[in-house]
């Protein structure tokens, strides 16, 4: 599945239906910026909206995933339900991966915080200790941000 070719295909099908991004967005209950992100290949439609999107554009889920119209003789080994399940699982794994990155950053920040307490006594080691504290706080904040964003579904 190529996001860029899928995006171009979505744009083409939307234009064939004489719909603007705003009109399609309104029908699907999303923003026109979301439609733009799909069409430019920056992200894929969420699995909960794929069926509505395909119905509006009169395409199949397989065509959406392939980024092109199916040939008349093409044979599919998976049905739409299986493809939707695969898409849902893939998107859930991506979300979990982002959460894991955030948790790793938080743990590394805690480890740096603990390591910073082992330094001290001279100007150089006090500087290193302060630097590690700053890095650890920054890492933990970034980790919290990443986890929060992935849990919010972005």
C-alpha positions as a printed Julia matrix, in Angstrom:
154×3 Matrix{Float64}:
   0.0     0.0     0.0
   1.57    3.23   -1.18
   0.2     6.33    0.57
   1.15    8.63   -2.29
  -0.56    6.57   -4.99
  -3.59    6.09   -2.75
  -3.72    9.84   -2.19
  -3.56   10.6    -5.91
  -6.28    8.02   -6.53
  -8.51    9.61   -3.86
  -7.99   13.04   -5.39
  -8.82   11.73   -8.86
 -12.0     9.98   -7.69
 -13.12   13.01   -5.67
 -12.7    15.26   -8.71
 -14.57   12.77  -10.91
 -17.49   13.16   -8.49
 -17.19   16.95   -8.79
 -16.63   17.28   -5.05
 -14.37   19.77   -3.34
 -12.28   18.7    -0.38
 -14.67   20.65    1.83
 -17.74   18.88    0.44
 -16.22   15.43    0.85
 -15.02   16.32    4.33
 -18.51   17.44    5.31
 -20.05   14.19    4.05
 -17.52   12.14    6.03
 -17.54   14.29    9.16
 -13.85   15.23    8.97
 -12.0    18.46    8.2
 -10.88   19.5     4.73
  -7.31   19.45    6.09
  -7.77   15.74    6.75
  -8.82   15.18    3.13
  -5.79   17.19    2.01
  -3.47   15.03    4.13
  -4.92   11.88    2.57
  -4.61   13.22   -0.96
  -1.01   14.35   -0.5
  -0.03   11.0     1.0
   0.86   12.42    4.42
  -1.46    9.96    6.14
  -4.06    7.33    5.41
  -7.75    7.42    6.29
  -8.53    5.86    9.66
 -10.04    2.41    9.38
 -13.34    3.57   10.96
 -13.98    5.93    8.02
 -12.71    3.82    5.11
 -16.05    2.21    4.3
 -17.85    5.59    4.25
 -15.09    7.07    2.09
 -15.29    4.2    -0.38
 -19.08    4.49   -0.55
 -18.91    8.24   -1.23
 -16.35    7.8    -4.01
 -17.95    4.57   -5.3
 -14.75    2.56   -5.05
 -13.91   -0.71   -3.34
 -11.67   -1.05   -0.33
  -9.24   -3.01   -2.5
  -9.08   -0.15   -5.0
  -8.42    2.29   -2.16
  -5.62    0.11   -0.8
  -4.1    -0.4    -4.26
  -4.45    3.25   -5.23
  -5.94    2.34   -8.59
  -9.08    1.0   -10.18
  -9.35   -2.78  -10.25
  -9.14   -4.48  -13.59
 -12.18   -6.48  -14.62
 -10.27   -9.76  -14.53
  -8.44   -9.16  -11.25
  -8.89  -11.79   -8.58
  -8.84  -10.92   -4.89
  -7.83  -13.47   -2.3
  -9.08  -11.31    0.58
 -12.56   -9.92    1.11
 -13.37   -6.41    2.33
 -13.83   -7.58    5.93
 -10.36   -9.11    6.02
  -8.84   -6.01    4.46
 -10.59   -3.76    7.0
  -9.32   -5.96    9.83
  -5.79   -5.77    8.43
  -6.01   -1.98    8.13
  -7.34   -1.68   11.69
  -4.56   -3.88   13.06
  -1.89   -1.98   11.15
  -3.11    1.36   12.45
  -3.28    0.02   16.02
   0.3    -1.26   15.73
   1.48    2.15   14.5
  -0.2     3.77   17.49
   1.41    1.26   19.87
   4.8     1.89   18.28
   4.5     5.62   18.95
   3.45    4.95   22.54
   6.45    2.66   22.98
   8.81    5.36   21.67
   7.37    7.77   24.2
   7.74    5.29   27.06
  11.34    4.58   26.05
  12.09    8.32   26.14
  10.55    8.6    29.59
  12.56    5.63   30.9
  15.77    7.0    29.38
  15.03   10.36   31.01
  14.61    8.67   34.39
  17.88    6.78   33.87
  19.72   10.02   33.0
  18.2    11.64   36.07
  19.56    8.82   38.25
  22.94    9.0    36.52
  23.18   12.74   37.12
  23.22   12.14   40.88
  26.44   10.12   40.6
  28.35   13.2    39.43
  29.42   16.07   41.63
  32.29   17.51   43.59
  34.11   19.63   41.04
  33.06   22.32   38.61
  33.27   19.98   35.61
  31.32   17.16   37.22
  28.73   19.62   38.57
  28.34   20.93   35.03
  27.91   17.37   33.7
  25.4    16.61   36.43
  23.38   19.71   35.54
  23.57   18.87   31.86
  22.27   15.35   32.51
  19.41   16.73   34.62
  18.44   19.08   31.81
  18.62   16.32   29.2
  16.62   13.95   31.39
  13.84   16.48   31.94
  13.75   17.29   28.23
  13.61   13.61   27.31
  10.83   12.89   29.77
   8.79   15.86   28.51
   9.17   14.73   24.9
   8.21   11.19   25.95
   5.07   12.42   27.7
   4.19   14.51   24.64
   4.64   11.54   22.27
   2.59    9.2    24.46
  -0.13   11.81   24.88
  -0.34   12.5    21.17
  -0.51    8.83   20.26
  -3.22    8.2    22.85
  -5.22   11.13   21.47
  -5.13    9.39   18.09
  -2.97   11.85   16.16
